[in-house]
Amino acid sequence: MAVPKRKKSYSRVRTRRSHHALKRPTLGECPQCGGVREPHRVCPHCGYYRDRVVIEQDEE
């Protein structure tokens, strides 16, 4: 079984992990109601996706 000959340095480990950070989700504005939603997803406020109703919302 292969075993590393030397310990990896702190900077080398941290450089590799530089891409592990969490990113904020990209949010856009719904063209129908103006609410905030994720791109390519149904709007949770009005239920529209690409100018048509996908989820019927109950009027309260």
C-alpha positions as CSV (number, residue, x, y, z in Angstrom):
1,M,0.0,0.0,0.0
2,A,1.4,3.4,-0.9
3,V,2.3,5.7,1.9
4,P,3.4,9.4,1.6
5,K,7.1,9.9,2.3
6,R,6.7,13.4,3.8
7,K,4.1,15.4,5.5
8,K,2.2,17.8,3.3
9,S,2.9,21.4,4.3
10,Y,0.2,23.6,5.8
11,S,0.3,26.0,2.8
12,R,0.0,23.1,0.3
13,V,-3.0,21.7,2.1
14,R,-4.7,25.1,2.4
15,T,-4.1,25.8,-1.3
16,R,-5.8,22.6,-2.3
17,R,-8.8,23.5,0.0
18,S,-9.2,27.0,-1.4
19,H,-12.0,25.8,-3.6
20,H,-14.0,24.1,-0.7
21,A,-15.6,27.3,0.5
22,L,-19.4,27.6,0.4
23,K,-20.8,30.0,-2.1
24,R,-24.0,32.0,-1.8
25,P,-26.8,30.9,-4.0
26,T,-27.5,33.1,-7.0
27,L,-30.9,34.8,-6.7
28,G,-32.9,36.6,-9.4
29,E,-36.1,38.5,-9.6
30,C,-39.3,36.8,-10.7
31,P,-40.6,38.6,-13.8
32,Q,-44.2,37.8,-12.8
33,C,-44.4,39.0,-9.2
34,G,-41.0,40.6,-8.5
35,G,-40.2,38.2,-5.7
36,V,-36.7,36.6,-5.1
37,R,-36.1,33.2,-6.6
38,E,-33.4,30.9,-7.8
39,P,-32.7,30.8,-11.6
40,H,-34.4,27.9,-13.5
41,R,-36.7,27.2,-10.6
42,V,-40.5,27.7,-10.0
43,C,-41.2,30.9,-8.1
44,P,-42.2,30.0,-4.6
45,H,-44.3,33.2,-4.3
46,C,-46.5,33.1,-7.4
47,G,-45.9,29.5,-8.8
48,Y,-44.9,30.7,-12.3
49,Y,-42.1,29.4,-14.4
50,R,-41.5,30.7,-17.9
51,D,-44.7,32.7,-18.2
52,R,-47.0,29.9,-17.2
53,V,-48.5,28.6,-13.9
54,V,-46.9,25.4,-12.7
55,I,-48.0,25.4,-9.1
56,E,-51.5,26.7,-8.2
57,Q,-51.2,29.1,-5.2
58,D,-54.0,29.3,-2.6
59,E,-55.3,32.9,-2.2
60,E,-55.4,33.7,1.5
